[in-house]
Amino acid sequence: MTTATAPHNYSRRFTIDNLDIRGQVVRLTDVWRDMHDGRHYPPNIRQFLGELACVAVLVGAGLKHPGRAALQIQRKHAPDATGAETFSGPVAVLDCTESLALRGMAGTHIKPAEAMRASSGSATFSEWVDDCTLAMTITYVGTTQIYQSIVPVSGLSVAECFEHYFDLSEQLPTHLWLAASATGAGALLLQKLPNADQKDADGWARVEQLAASVRELELTTLPAEQLLARLFSEEDVRIYEAKPVSYACKRDVQKVEGMLRSLGREEVEATLAELGVVEVNDDICNQVYRFDADAIKRLFD
């Protein structure tokens, strides 16, 4: 793949054949900018969301069949009168398909004591997700079966949190490096395969040490070939074709009109009479749809 045709948003798998170690590089540029454009997140929340976007791509790239991986972080509330645990709105929600169509948003559901630090950009990741759970849901096209895992969110960073998730879900030692700025986001994933120690007893530790030298700017700006050549110049690295990542949010008026028709004319016109306009917010895609009286009349007539 030449530089002229290489995608700017992609996932690229690689293997270190002499050590039986595999990995993946994720780079997001304009897809990431489209996701946070106009949302005015504090710098720390923007960073966390960018890193989570890379994680969603890593999970989506692992889907074996057409489907979707949804990642949702929610804060727990005290049990209700029946003893059931309740949840507020999402702290963050992202999803990615097997074709790497990505979308996501960060919520504003933080504890009052943390609100000032969050708005000023000083809250840490562990403060932002304090008392939260992570729900990872996998759905496949053509089946009603849903695969879901729900675990407490732990770790001082997004990378530390999801190293634990990948360790459990894939049963392989995993190390993850993440970075995100206003203009780009990137990830480097390493996983130790079962025969790694047989090939080189010190190989995994050596590669971890080499990878730990990666800088945030390299993760968000360097092409995968250059990044891997810089980190693992003495190893036998095989890099595979890039899989492009796209932004899944497109304005879809017809879909919203269909939703309004399903509500029925009486309910929609009651909202119109009360508010003077019918407004539909698509939070995850940061889109607002407004329908005045003439638009509602055309919709049902």
C-alpha positions, -999 to 999 in steps of 0.1 A, spaced: 0 0 0 15 33 -10 15 64 11 -8 82 -15 -36 56 -10 -30 46 26 -60 54 49 -55 81 76 -78 61 100 -70 25 103 -63 -7 123 -32 -27 113 -24 -61 127 12 -73 130 31 -103 143 66 -107 157 73 -140 142 106 -149 159 89 -144 193 53 -156 187 39 -123 197 10 -105 180 -2 -69 181 -23 -42 165 -18 -5 157 -47 19 156 -45 54 141 -75 79 141 -73 114 125 -103 130 109 -127 102 123 -116 112 158 -119 149 151 -155 144 137 -164 125 168 -155 153 192 -161 183 170 -186 208 184 -189 189 218 -165 212 238 -152 185 261 -126 195 287 -91 183 275 -90 154 299 -125 140 290 -115 145 253 -84 124 259 -102 96 277 -128 95 249 -102 94 222 -84 65 240 -117 47 244 -124 52 207 -92 33 199 -102 5 223 -136 2 205 -117 -2 172 -95 -29 187 -126 -48 198 -144 -42 165 -114 -55 145 -117 -88 165 -153 -95 154 -153 -127 133 -187 -121 117 -208 -90 107 -219 -74 139 -213 -46 164 -193 -42 196 -208 -17 221 -188 -3 250 -206 15 277 -194 28 310 -221 36 335 -221 48 371 -239 27 397 -265 42 420 -276 29 454 -301 0 452 -337 11 448 -366 0 471 -367 -35 456 -330 -39 462 -321 -38 425 -290 -18 414 -298 12 393 -276 32 368 -275 68 356 -269 77 320 -237 66 304 -204 82 314 -192 71 279 -207 50 251 -190 39 219 -197 12 193 -178 -2 164 -188 -27 137 -167 -55 122 -161 -31 92 -148 -5 117 -176 20 114 -171 39 147 -191 63 167 -192 75 204 -197 101 230 -188 110 265 -216 118 290 -217 143 318 -227 119 346 -202 126 372 -205 130 410 -211 166 422 -179 166 441 -160 159 409 -179 183 387 -155 212 392 -124 191 386 -140 176 355 -151 209 340 -116 224 346 -100 194 330 -82 182 361 -101 150 370 -81 118 365 -95 88 347 -101 69 380 -121 99 393 -141 101 361 -151 65 363 -153 61 400 -180 35 411 -187 27 374 -192 -6 356 -181 -15 321 -205 -33 298 -191 -48 266 -219 -61 244 -213 -81 211 -242 -86 187 -241 -103 153 -262 -97 123 -288 -124 116 -290 -137 152 -308 -126 184 -280 -139 206 -262 -113 226 -228 -117 243 -223 -94 272 -197 -90 299 -201 -66 328 -172 -58 350 -162 -30 375 -140 -4 359 -106 -5 375 -72 11 368 -56 45 368 -58 49 330 -79 37 300 -50 15 290 -47 -1 324 -84 -7 326 -86 -25 292 -54 -45 297 -74 -62 324 -104 -66 301 -83 -82 272 -65 -104 297 -98 -119 308 -117 -119 274 -89 -134 253 -69 -153 280 -36 -139 267 -11 -116 285 -18 -82 271 -1 -48 272 -17 -16 258 -5 19 251 -30 47 242 -28 84 235 -52 111 222 -50 148 215 -74 172 198 -61 161 164 -54 124 166 -56 93 187 -36 61 186 -31 27 202 -5 0 203 -16 -35 215 7 -64 223 -4 -100 231 18 -129 241 8 -161 223 11 -195 239 44 -206 223 63 -173 230 83 -186 259 94 -217 239 108 -195 211 125 -170 235 121 -171 273 131 -134 275 113 -123 244 80 -110 259 99 -90 286 122 -75 259 94 -65 236 74 -49 265 105 -29 274 110 -17 238 73 -8 235 73 11 267 96 37 251 68 48 228 59 84 230 23 98 229 32 119 198 44 88 180 11 69 187 -10 98 173 12 108 143 36 80 131 24 56 104 23 20 116 53 9 96 75 37 110 62 32 145 70 -6 145 103 -1 128 113 24 154 103 2 183 112 -32 171 140 -27 146 159 -59 156 128 -82 156 111 -101 128 80 -79 124 54 -88 98 27 -61 93 -6 -68 75 -28 -47 53 -45 -17 69 -82 -19 76 -98 15 72 -119 31 100 -149 53 91 -171 76 111 -206 59 114 -226 91 120 -243 106 90 -273 128 90 -304 107 84 -336 127 83 -356 98 68 -348 76 98 -360 103 122 -391 108 102 -399 71 104 -394 72 142 -419 101 145 -445 83 123 -442 53 146 -451 75 176 -483 85 159 -498 118 147 -516 125 180 -485 123 202 -463 143 178 -488 171 173 -493 173 211 -456 179 214 -457 205 186 -486 223 204 -468 224 237 -433 234 224 -440 250 190 -415 227 174 -406 190 175 -369 185 183 -351 152 182 -316 149 196 -293 122 184 -267 125 213 -243 98 202 -239 115 167 -243 151 180 -271 158 156 -303 178 162 -334 174 140 -361 201 142 -396 199 126 -420 229 125 -457 227 120 -454 226 82 -429 198 83 -451 177 107 -481 183 84 -462 171 54 -449 141 74 -484 127 82 -502 140 51 
